[in-house]
Amino acid sequence: MPELKKIEIRGAREHNLKGIDIDIPRDQLVVITGLSGSGKSSLAFDTIYAEGQRRYVESLSAYARQFLEMMGKPDVEHISGLSPAISIEQKTTSKNPRSTVGTVTEIYDYLRLLFARVGTPYSPATGLPIEAQQVQDMVDRIMNLPEGTRAYLLAPIVRDRKGEYRKEFLELRKQGFQRVKVDGAFYEIDEVPALDKKFRHDIDVVVDRLVIRPGLETRLADSLRTALDLADGIAVLETAPAAGEGEPERITFSENFACPVSGFTIPEIEPRLFSFNAPYGACPACDGLGVELFFDERLVVPDPSLPLADGAIAPWRKTKTPYFLQTIEALAKHYGFRPRTPWKDLPERVRRVLLHGSGDEEIRFRYDDGGRVYTVTRSFEGVIPNMERRYRETDSAWIREEFERYQNNRPCGACGGYRLKPEALAVKIGGRHIGEVTELAIRQALAWVESVPESLTPQRNEIARAILKEIRDRLGFLVNVGLDYLTLSRSAGTLSGGESQRIRLASQIGSGLTGVLYVLDEPSIGLHQRDNGRLLTTLKNLRDQGNTVIVVEHDEEAIRTADHVIDIGPGAGVHGGEVVAQGTPEEVAASPDSLTGQYLSGTRKIPVPATRRPGSGKALRVVGATGNNLRNVTVDFPLGKFVCVTGVSGSGKSTLTIETLFKTASMRLNGARQTPAPCEAVLGLEHLDKVIDIDQRPIGRTPRSNPATYTGAFTPIRDWFAGLPEAKARGYKPGRFSFNVKGGRCEACQGDGVIKIEMHFLP
């Protein structure tokens, strides 16, 4: 059979395509271009990719097919020459707060393995490397406990793992052990309840029960040796205080890693210790999210220009009781300020007392409770400590919800935002722990990986060589697609559509597949021209591996680089759906019918405006912005003008406009819960009444959402139909003409317009 040189498409009618016939060369970089809405994506994604994916999935077993989301069969008469298809679209990656650039690219998995295999643990107390403990060191540590201390010596044979462990219990009984501690409770070994294999369990064997007293050293050494052999070099001493004498204390001993000064020990260095998605490695304070909730002063006092008497403190503003006003008057009398003074003009000490309390200083308060007048002398708790206490103590969901309006996120105080336990952050390579490595920009992380072999012994270098190669390759691919400014700890939900797509593109290059059909949707979007060449080189590398690369693109440089260009048009919607021109970029540029060709050849141009709008003469000023990589930036945004913020990818455009300006404005103008990037001030917001962020998120929340419902155009249309004489005679309301509510929608399809029939098991 001759080798197929092209993808043949006959009679494609998907969406607005008008029965087009086209041959697309295989193993080449093909760019499909044309006006927005002309049918480019209908040809590339809804026809070529959909059919390629459908044919591949149909080759799988019926059992496997039920787990895969299959696309519908496209409206096309004939397609031949297809390969298994992979699409790389602009959909943003996971919105899960635990998902980061490192986890999405799998680089973090290799970093966990690297730190587990060649990392050196350091003591947080002394800063020195932690050495292995000898049995005698453990005996000395235990004998230093107060005489008479009762304790269990345990061997932790199972830690946070799933399973039933019947065989293990039988083996322990044969060895003569009588008691075990399972999931925090002690049992005789014959009375252990059946364990559910779907849940994680902790199992400790009771090796010895001790009362600390002189002369115990020999017995203790033997028992420790038994426990260490049972649990791969780890033993735990758990004190057993009498009732009412406090909680049991667990002291971990390790033949492997322990600090002789502070007693800081690491049970075992394994990859899951560095995972913030597993309880074994996640910071216990923030559960591995890296952030904690706190009452934000900027939300408690959203408008500093208001005086206290007019509701400057937002939580006190809603209540009708005179209690808070009388409290303010008492504080004003004590500290000598006027309640009508704007918040921003109050002395710093007064503001601190109002928000955080007076400490030990007592204040005389006078209250008039509906005719009952009384005075009380006490310290003032402060608005924020009061809210923290009530939030902690309340059982009311309504009060919690009300208080959450004044809360914001900040880096976790326990782990510093690194998401991991102290034990994981104590392990370092080349002077950095894994959290610090993920905070580096990808280009800096690549330089760090290159320097790692210098800080390792020859033996550890041999262990790390294969792991470092994988990390180096993946970081190199991210640099090649223009993402060297991202950090591995960057949350995946904050990436733009173009960044998400280029991350997936880098992952595909790393897979090294050949003979695959790749379909990409405008990969250059959001990328500075400086980095465009690297992206196009990456696409050519993908082609040179023996793959067919089809790109939907408007970018001139991408069109000129392509081996084959297809121009869809001539117009958009019903006026498009035809192949206007195809061939090499030069042939398309020479085509008189191609609108794209006219711009390529220079026949048409986009003129530079001769005059600019004068604007309103007012401006927004951001003063001293220091978020992310901004270096004390002060900038004016003129109002009443079309303002463009540009710069190379990763230069700080989004940090300035979205993280600093928009989030500060939405807090002040819209009352939104945001955490703006730090800046000294945003001036000029009094000239605006609201702020709107138009981003790249998809607009449809349900399959029934369409442009008419999203824009609100469907509401007057329904009202119009409901006002017709026949509708009035039948008593129809606007809901009768809605496909989202009962009474209006078709009940057979629930208003979806299509009925889904599961056909996985049909022949």
N, C-alpha and C positions, 0 to 999 in steps of 0.2 A: 504494500500500500504506500503510495507516495506521501511524503511528509507535507502536512498542511501548512501553507504559507500565509493564509489569511483567515480572518473570521468573516464568514458570509452571512449577511442579514437580509432577509427578504420579507417585505410586507409588514414592517413594524408600525403598529397603530396605537401604542400605549400613550395615554393622555392626549396631547395635541399633535403627535407625530402622524403625518399624512401618508401612511403606507410606504415608507421610504425603503429603498433597496441600496445597500452599501457594503463594500468590502473593506475591512480594516486589516492592515498588515500586522502579522504576529511578530513577537520578539522585537518590537520597536517602541519608542516613546511617542505616543499618539496624544495630541491635544485636541479636545472638542471645545470649540468656542462659539460665540454668538451672543445676541442680546439676552438680558435677563428675561426668563420666561419663554424663551424660544424653543425649548425642548431638549437642551443639552443633557440635563439630569435624567429626563425621561428615557433618552437613548442609552446613556452610560450606566445608570443605576437600575432603573426600573425595567430595562430590557436586557442589556448584556449581562450585568452582574446578577440580576434576579434569575435569569435562565441558567447561568453558569453554576450558581449556588444550588439551584433546585435540582439540576441533574446530578451534581455531586452527592447531595443529601439523599436522593432517591436510590443511590447505589448502596446505601447503608441498610442494615436490617430494620424491620418494622419496629423492633424494640428500641433501637437507638434513635430512630426518627422521632419518637414521641417526646424526646427530651430537647429537640432542636426546634427553633422557631423558623418554620419554612416560609419563604416569600411566595406570593401568588404567582401563577403562571402568566407571563406577560402576553399581551395581545400581539403576537407575531406569527407569521406563516412558517418561517424556516430560519433556523440558525445552525451553522456548522462551524467547526474549528475552535470550539470553546475549550478552555482549560478550567480546572477548579478555580473559583473566583474568590478573592478577598477584597472587601471594600474598606477603605480608610476614610471615614466621613468626618464632618466637623462637629459631631455630637460631643458635648463635654463629657469628661470622664465621671467616675462615681462622685456623688455628692456626700458620700459617707465621710464624716469628719475624721475617721481613722485612716482614710486612703490618702497617701502622699505620692509625690513624684517617685520617691524611692521604692515604694511598694508596687506602684503601677508598672514600673520598668523592671521590677525584680532585682534591681541593684541592691536594695536593702537586704534581701534574702542572702545574697553572697557576702555582704558586709557582716551580717550576723554570724555566718559560718567562719569568716576570716577572724573575727574577734574571739569566737569560741575556741578556735584551734591554735592561734598564735598570740592572742592578747595576753598582757601581763597585768595581774591585779595589783592595785596600789591601795595602801591604807589611807582612808580619809583623815585619820588622826595625825599620822606622821608624814604622809606623802612618800613613804618608802615602799618598794615592792613587797608584797606579802609572800612569805616563805611557807613551806609545808610544815605542819605541826607533827612532832613526835608524840608517842603515847605518853612519855614521861611529862611532856609539857601539859598535856591534857589532865593528867593526874594532879599536877601541881595547881592548875587552875581550879579544879574541883575542890581540892583540899583547902583552898583559900576561902571557901564559902563558910558562913557562920556554923559553928559546931551545933549539931542537933538538927540541921536542915534535912528534911525528908525529901527524897527525890527518886524519880524513875530514870533509869538509863535505857534509852530507846535506840533501836536501829531502824531508820526510815527506809524501808525496802521499796515502797511505792509512793511517789510524790506527784499528785495532780495528774493521774493518768486514768484512762478508761479501762474497764475490764471487770471480770468476775473473781479472778484470783483463787479459784477453788484449789488448783494444784499447789499453789504456794502455801495455802493454809495446811494442806495435808503434809507437805514437806516439812513445815515448821513443827507440826505435831510429832513427826518421826524424829526430829532432832531434839525433842524434849522441851520445847518452849510451851508455856502454859497460857500466857496472856498476850493480847495484842490491843493496840489502840487504832480504831478504824473511824475515820472522819470525825475525830475529836472525842470519841467515847471509848472507854475501856471495856473489853469483853474477855471472858474465858475463851480459849481458842475453839472449844467445841460448841460455843453458843453464838458465834459470829453470824449475824443475819446475812441472808443472800444479797449480794451486791448487784445493782443494776449495771449492766455492761455499757449502757449508753451514757452514764454519768462519770465524772472524774472523781477519783478517790485518793485519800491519803492513808497509808497503812504503816504503822510503827510497831515493831516487835519489842515487847518488854523483856530486856536482857537481864536486868537486875533491879531490885528495889533497895535503896540505900538510905542510911541515916549517917550523915557526915560526922566522923569522930576519928581521933588519932588511931593509927594502926590499920587503917582501911586500905592503905596504898596497894598492897599486893593483890587483894581481891579486886580492887578498882581497875588495876592495869589489865588483869585477865578479862574482866567483863568488857572493858573498852576494846581490847583486841578482838573479842568475839563480835561485838557490835560493828566494829570497823570492817571486819571480814564479811559480815552479812550484808552491809549496806554500801559496799564499794568505797570504803574509806571515809564514811560519814557516821558520826554518832551524835545523839541529842540527849542532853541532860534536862529533864523537865522537873522543876520543883513541885512539891505537893503540899502547899500550905494548908493549915487547918482552916475550917470554915470561919469566914469573917476576917481572915488575915491577908486578904489580897488575892490577886490573880496569879496562876502558875507562871513561872518564868522559864523560857526555853533558851538554852545555851547550845549553839551548834559548834561541834568540833569537826575539823576536817584534816585528814592526813595530807590534803593537797594545799589548801590556801587558808591562812589565818594570820592576823596581825598580833604579835606578841604584846604590844603596848595597850591597845584599846580592846583587844579581844574580837575585833571585827573579822567575821569569817564569811566566806562565800561557799555555799554548800557544794555547788558543782558548776563549772563553766560549760554551758551547752548553748546551742543556737537559740532555744526558746527563752533563755534568760534575757536576750536582747530584743524580744518581741513585745511591743507595746499593745498588741492585740490579744495577748494571752495573760491570764492572771499571774502566771509564774514570773513574768518580767515587767508587767505594767506597774507604773507608780500607783501605790495604794490610795493616794490622796485624790488624784484626778482620774483614776481608772484608765490611764494611758491616753487621755485626750490632750494633755499638755496645757489645758486652760482650766480656770476655776471661776465661779461666779462671785462678783462682789458688788456692793452698792456704790454706784458711780456718782461722784460729786457733781459731774456735769449733767446727769439726769435728775438728781435731787434738786439742783438749782439750774434749770435749763436757761433762764433768762436773767443774767446778772444785772440788767438795768432796772429790774423791778425792786421796790422796797419790800421789807419784811411784812409790813402791814397790808400790802396788796398781793401777797401770795408768792413771794420769791421762792419759798421752800415748797416745791410741788406737792409732796405728800400731805402737807398741812392745808393745801389750798381748797380741797374739796369739802372738808368738814364744815358744818354749820355751828358747831359748839364753840362758845367763847373761850374754852380752855386754852387753846394754842395762842390766841391773841393776848390773853392774860399772862401766859408764860413769857411771850416776847416782851411785854411791858415790864415784867419783873427783871428780866435779863438786861433790858435797856437801862433800867434804873440802877442796877448793880454795876454795869460796865460803862455807863455814861455815854450811851449813843441814842440817837433818835430813831424810833421805829419807821419813820417815813424816809430814812436815808436809803438810797439804792444799795443793793447788795454789793456791787463792785466798789462802792466808796466806803464800806465798813472797814475798820482796822482788821488786819490779818488775824490778830488774837481773837477778836470777837467772832469772826467767821469760823475759826478753828473750834471755839467753844460750842457754837451752835451746831456744827456738824458732828463733832467727836466728843463733846462733853467737857465739863469743868474739872474732871479729876477729883481731887480731894477738897477743892474749894467749895464751900457751902454758900448757897444763895437763898435769900428770903423770898418766897413766892406767896402772893395774895390772890385767892380765887373767890369769885362770886358765883356760886352754883344755884341759880334761880332763887336768890334771896338769902341763901345760907352762905355767909361769908366766913372764911377760915384762912389761916396763914400756916405755912409749913416751911421749915428751913432744912434744906438738903442740897446735895450736889446735883448738878444737871446732867442727865444721862447722855444727851446728845442725840441728834436725829438719826444718824447712821447706826450707832450701837443699839438704839431703841428698835430700829427696824430689823437689825440682825437678830436681836433676842426674840422679837415677836415672830419673825419668819421661822426661827428654829423651833419655837415652842408651840406654834399654832397647829391645829388639826384641820383648819378650814381651808379648803381648796380655793375659795374665793379670795381670802386674804393673801394666800401664797401667790395667786395669779396677779393680784393688785400690786404686791411688792416686787414681783419680777419685772414690772415695767421700769423699775429704777435700778435694775441690775445689768451688768455688762460682763464681758469676759476679759480676763487678764492671764498672763502666763502663770502656771501653777507655782505656788510658793515652795512646795516640797521638792519638785524635780527641776525647777527653773525653766519649765516648758519643754524639757527633753523627753518627757513621757515615760521614763524608765525608773526602775527601782535604784536606790543608791548602790546596790551590789553590782548592777550592770554598768553604771557610770564609773565604777572604780576600776574597770578593766580598760587598759589603754594600749595603743600601739603608736609608737613615734610621738609620744607626749599628748595624744588626743584620744578622748573616749568617743564612742560611736555617735553620741548626740552631737558632739562638736564637728564630727566629719559630715553629718547630714546637714549642718547649718552652713557648710561651705557652698559657694557657687560651683556649678558642675565643672567649670574650667579649673578652679582651685582644687576641687576634689580629685581631678585627674592628676594634677601636679603632686598632690599628697600621695596618691596611689603609686606614682612613679618613684617617690622617695622612700616608701615603706621598706623595700629590701635592705636599705642601708642601716635600718634600726633593728634588724632581726639577725639572729644567729644563723649560721649555715644550715643547721638542722631545721629550724623554723622556716627558713627561706624555701627549703625543699617542700615543706608541707604547704606553704602559701602560694607556690608558683602558679598552680592551675587556677586557684580562686582569684588571684590578682589579675590573671589574663582575662577571665570572664568580666571582671569589674572594669578593667581598662578598656576592653572592646565596647562594652555598653555605654560607658561614659564618652568614648570617642564618637559613637554614632550620634549621641545627643548633641555633641559639639558640632558635628557635621551638618545637622539640620537646623542650626542656629539657635539652640536652646542652652548655650553655655552660661547664660545669666541666671537660670533657675537654680534653686537649692533643692536637695533631695528631701528636705523636710517640708517643702511647700505643699500645702493642702491641695489635693487634686480638684476639689470643688471650686478653687479660685482661679483655675487655668482658663484661658480663653479657648474658643473653639479651634482656632488655628494652632495654638500650642498643644492642645490635646491630640490633634491630628498628627502633628509632627512627632509627638512622643510615640504614638502607635506606629508611625512610619519607621522610626529608629528601631523599634522592637522587631518589625518585619525584616529589616535589613540584617539584624542580628540572627534571625532564624536561618538565613542562608538557603532558602528554598529556590528551586529552579522550575521552569515550566508552569508558572502560576500566572493567572491574570489578576493584576492589581488595578483597582478603580479608585481614583482619588478625587476629592471634591475641593478644588481651590486651595491647595496646600500652602500657597504663598500668602494667604490672607493674614494681615497683621504683621507681616515680616518686612523689615527694612530692606531697601534695595541692596545695601551693603552685604546682607546675608543671603540674598537671593541666589547668588552663584553657588554657594555651598549646598543649598537645597536642590538646585538643578543637577549638580554633580552627584548628589545622593540618588536622585531619580535615574540618572544615567547608569550609575553603578547597579541599581536594581534591574535595569534593562540588560546590562552586560552579563548578569548572572544567568541569563536565559529566560527572562520573564517578559510578558507583554504588559506595558504600563499605559493605562488610559487615564488622562487627566482632564477634568473639567476646569477650565482656567480662562481668565481675562487678561492676565499679566503679559505684557508685550515681550519681555525677555523670555518667558516660558514658551510663548508661541514661536518665537524665532529659533529657540533651541530644539524644538520638536523635530522628529523624523517625518511625521505625517500630521497634517492639520485638517480637521473637519469643521467647517463653518455652518452652523444651523441657523435658519432664519426663514424669510427675511425680516419678519417682525416678531412680536411676542404674542403668546396665547394663541388664539384662532388664526392669527396672521403669520404664525411661525410653523415649525414642525416639518420643514423641508431642508434638504441638503443644498445649500447655496453654492458652496465651493469646497473642494478637497484636493489634497496633494501636498507638496512641499510648501514651507512658508513662502517661498518665492512665487510659486504658482498661485497660491491664495492671494498674495499681494497684487498679482497681475490681473486677477479676476475683476471685471468691472461691476459684476452683480453683488460682490461681497462687501458688506459694510465694514467688516473687520479688515478686509484687504485694503479698502480705501484709507483707513487710518494707518495701516502698516506701510503703505506706499507713500504716505504724506499728502495724498489728495485732499483728505479731510483732516482738520486739526481742532483741538479744543482751545479757543482763544482765551488769552489772559484778560480778565475784566479790566476795562479802561478806567472805570471809577470804582471806588470802594464806598461802602456805607459809612456815614459819619458817626453812627452810634448815638447813644444818649448822653455821652460826656461823663457818665458815672462808671465806676469800676469796682470789682471785687479784688481785695488784696489779701494774699496768703503771706503771712510773715513768719520767717524762721522755720520752714518745714524741714523736719529731720527724719521722716519715716523711711524705713528700709535703707536704700542707698542715697537718699537726698542729703545734701550737705548744706544745711542752713539756708534753704532757698527762699527768697522773697520775690514774689511775682505779682503783677497786676493782670486781671482778666477784664478787658473793657466790656461794658454791657451794651446791648442793642446791636451787637456785631456778630458775625460768623467767625468764631475763634478756633483756630486749629493748633493742637499741641502735638509736636512731632519730635522725632529723635530715633536713634537706633534701638533695636529690640533690647529690653532690659535696662534702658537708661533712666527710668523712673517716671515715665509719662503717666501710667496708671496710678502709681503711688501718689503723685501730685494731684491729679484731677479726681480720681475716684476715692482713694483711701483717705486723702486729706480734705480736699475741697467739698466733694459731694457728701461724704459722711458727716462732716461738721455741719454743713448746711442742712442736711436732712434731720439731724438732731435738733438744731435750733428752730428750723422752719416747720418741719413736719412732726416733731416730737418722736422721731424714730429711735429705736434701740440700736445704736451703732457704736463701734469702737474705732474712732478716727485715728489715723496716724498722727504722731505728735507734731504740733506746731505752736508757735507762740500765740498767734491770733489769726482769725479770718475776719477782715473788716469789710463793711459795705453790704452786709446781709440785710440791712434795713431797707434796701432798695428792691428787695424781692419778696414775694409772698409764698412761693413754694418752689421745690426743686424736684425734677423728674429724671430718673436714670433709665436710659434706653440701652440695654445691653444685648448680648448675643444669646440669651436664654431662649429656648423654644417657647412659643406662646400657648400652644394647645395643651390643655390639661386633660381633656377627655377625647375619645375618638369622635365625639359629636361636635367638637369645637371647630368652627370654620371662620373665615375672615368676617362674615356678616355678624356672627354672634360676638366675636372678640371686639370689634369696633363699635358695637351697639347699634349698627344699622338695622338689625333684624327687629329691634323693639318697635320703631315707628311703622315698619312694614306690617307686623302683627296687629298693631293698633289700628292701622288702616283697614286691614281685612276684617277686624272685629267690628268696625264702624259701618260696614256695608249693610244695606237694608236686609238682605237675606240672612246675614249673620245675626243681626239684631232680632229678626223674626224668630230665629231658632234659639236665641238666648246664648249665643257663643261669646265667650270672653277671649282676650288675647291669648290665654293659655291653650285655647283650642287649636291655635296655629303654631304651637311650639312642639318640636320633636324631643324636648327634654323632660316633659311632664306627662303623666297619665291623662288620658282624655284628648290629648293632641297627637301624641306619637303613635306610630304603628306598633301595636303590642306584639306582633309576630317577631319583629327584630329589635324591639325595645328602643326604636328611634335611631338605630345604627345604620339602617339602609342596606345592610348585608346580614346574612345568616351564616355563622361559622359551623361547618360540619367537620368533625374530627375524622380524618380518613387515613390515619397512620397504618391501620391494620388491614385496609382494603388492598386487594391485589393491584 
